[in-house]
Amino acid sequence: MNMRTPLKNVRHLGSAKEGADHFWMQRVTAVANLFLGLFLVWLIASLVGADHAGVKAALSHPIIAVLLAMLIISATIHMRLGMQVIIEDYITGEGSKVVLLLLNNFFAILVGAASVWAILKLSFA
């Protein structure tokens, strides 16, 4: 018994074989964001009331800078994957879908690069 529709037989399109990777990457980044977000909450709470020099000294510590960079990278990947799913599910026109997916990628790269640059500037200043 053939479960393919006539349209599927005509187009000869099979599975993209990317669904599981996308699913797992989104779950892994969500778990990473949970732990790194808790670290960020702890960092902010520990810096409440600190003066500028104290905050600068804390942010220039290599471990804190690396953890903040990891949070930014994980969050931007998670953001990009989430928006990709929304664009693929709700945008019907193929041309606009491709343009929006490209803009989504460029926006995530821009946000991630600017944020990592800011963390590096704070940690090395």
Number of C-alpha atoms within 10 A of each C-alpha: 3 4 6 8 8 9 9 11 10 8 8 8 9 8 6 6 8 8 10 9 10 15 11 11 16 19 13 14 19 17 13 17 20 14 12 20 17 12 16 17 12 11 16 12 10 12 15 9 10 11 10 10 9 12 17 15 13 19 23 19 13 13 11 17 19 17 15 22 21 16 23 22 21 22 21 22 19 21 17 20 20 13 16 18 12 11 17 15 10 9 13 10 9 10 9 12 17 14 10 17 17 13 12 18 17 13 14 21 16 13 14 20 16 13 17 20 13 12 20 18 12 17 18 12 10
